[in-house]
Amino acid sequence: MAGRLDGKVAIITGGTSGIGAGTVAVFAREGARVVIAGRTVEKGERLAAEIGENALFVRTDVSKEAEIEAMVARTVEHFGQLDVLFNNAGVPGPNQPIAHLTWEGYSNAMDVLVGGVMMGMKHAARVMKRQGSGSIINCSSVAAHRSGYGDHVYSAAKAAVSHVTRTVAMELGERGIRVNSISPGAILTPIFGKAMGFSTDDADSSVAKLDDLFATNQPIARAGRPEDIAQAAVFLASDEASFVNGHDLTVDGGLIGGRGWSDSAEAMRHLAEVLKEA
């Protein structure tokens, strides 16, 4: 049975854990040849070995443009083309009140969250323009659209990602390259543990503890999983989405839709009681 991504070559940054690792697995299952880009060599090489000859690990720090350029060049050298770039790599921002924000904390987060996306698009575009085709997918967040879902820097960075997706889509669409973004909601990944200062191993092990908590965040009463985002990325990467460009696809179980129906109904009942007493 043909896969939805048969014949395509994809780079997934932040591909060694969380949403990235989940997307690597789903892309490979759908027939793509996958470049796993990340900083954790042991995890990346192990994941590539599990997939086999259709996967390659390239150690990449997306806060450094030279490493992004090398990642793209290695992909083309190894697989001969580049059809999809999923700019997924991320870090938590500095969880501080604005009056205590440091320039270092701001810069470190922005270099990855915005700089990595911008430079990823830059170097992917150079290849995709020659091909006359391609799909770039940027990982944004519900924090781009509503307050209260991330710290100040993370939220600002993701808002930038959502908007630059639109502006670059207007440019590259003219060359046959689609640019879209995905805004995940509460997804079970290690980034939350990392935001609390946990080590990589402790952040990984903390994910299971979030399952019940995240199940109550949105109308769909379960936690979001990396595969939920991966399936959205498959769609945007595939030819099924050939007329989708400049779009931000929110995958959040309804989180940013507003107050849940049951909560609203309870609030209205309480309001009625207050008015009757008055």
Secondary structure, DSSP 8 states (H G I E B T S, - for coil): ---TTTT-EEEEETTTSHHHHHHHHHHHHTT-EEEEEES-HHHHHHHHHHH-TTEEEEE--TTSHHHHHHHHHHHHHHHS---EEEE----------GGG--HHHHHHHHIIIIIHHHHHHHHHHHHHHHHT-EEEEEE--GGGTSTTSS-HHHHHHHHHHHHHHHHHHHHHGGGTEEEEEEEE-SB--THHHHHTT--HHHHHHHGGGGHHHHTTSSSS-S-B-HHHHHHHHHHHHSGGGTT--S-EEEESTTGGG-S-HHHHHHHHHHHHHHHHH-
